[in-house]
Amino acid sequence: MRVVTSDIELQQVISELSKGNARVGFVPTMGALHEGHIQLVKQCHEENDVTVVSIFVNPKQFNNKEDFDKYPITVEQDKHMLENAFCDVLFLPTVDVVYPEKYKTVQVNLGILDKVFEGPQRPGHFDGVIQVVKRLFEMVQPHVAYFGFKDFQQCMVVKVLRNTFFPKLELRFSETIRQKDGLAMSSRNMRLSAVGLEKATHIYKALKMVRELKKHIEPFDALKYARHILTQNGIEVEYLALANADTLIESKKWLRKDKNVVLVAAWVEGVRLIDNIIF
Ligand code: AMP
């Protein structure tokens, strides 16, 4: 695996490896890698000739300074995991490489996407995501890029970015990878104690309960029960809602098969976790 830190070096290595016409797949990450990231990297390796992974903790997408300061950094371990997952190029840019002095912020009309759920809770977050993903796509110039449904709203934002600036780029979205106990894998889980990790398992349990209750009761009551499970287990719920999986418009009624998405953001031991379930 080649490790590069500048955009010039990155393009040199990619063109060397791809000899002109290879298919380049790209997995952007913020590091502190876990099995959720690694599944994306393995899928990328299976479907492309050259697999590029970036690790960059993007300051622009953190609205909370403490969250940014405490974001786990485990680069040496990440490198081992990436080698084992057949990553060809690891791109480790600095802030100056991603946002050079001449860099101009882009504006993208996200419609309701930055006005619901994560949007109002994390002001500026999706704008930061837009800036970093656009710059990374420009530097890597992939044929296809991989994202996880764990960050469902982010996937929708990235689709808008692709449609606006990169119409030829293919996007792949993958299922959320979970621990055996159902907890969605996340770099932020590293900040939880054993007790916190146990508590956090109730997040997916609550989501599955909503899915189960669809057969019996209206969304309002299903969500009320799920919220109750969470608060009873010492989890502070920021939002828990049903939305249309195509539009992210909140829904008071159950929708057609595969159009229901229940999204949750919740706090455990001062760590903000998000998850969702589609059914
Ligand atoms: P992050 O490093 O958190 O920015 O995540 C990098 C990519 O990995 C994003 O596309 C995430 O949606 C994806 N990802 C993170 N956790 C998981 C997971 N548990 N399962 C699948 N994909 C994930």
Boltz pocket constraint, residues with backbone or C-beta under 6 A from the ligand:
constraints:
  - pocket:
      binder: B
      contacts: [[A, 28], [A, 29], [A, 30], [A, 31], [A, 35], [A, 36], [A, 37], [A, 40], [A, 146], [A, 147], [A, 148], [A, 149], [A, 150], [A, 151], [A, 174], [A, 175], [A, 176], [A, 177], [A, 178], [A, 184], [A, 185], [A, 186], [A, 187]]
      max_distance: 6.0
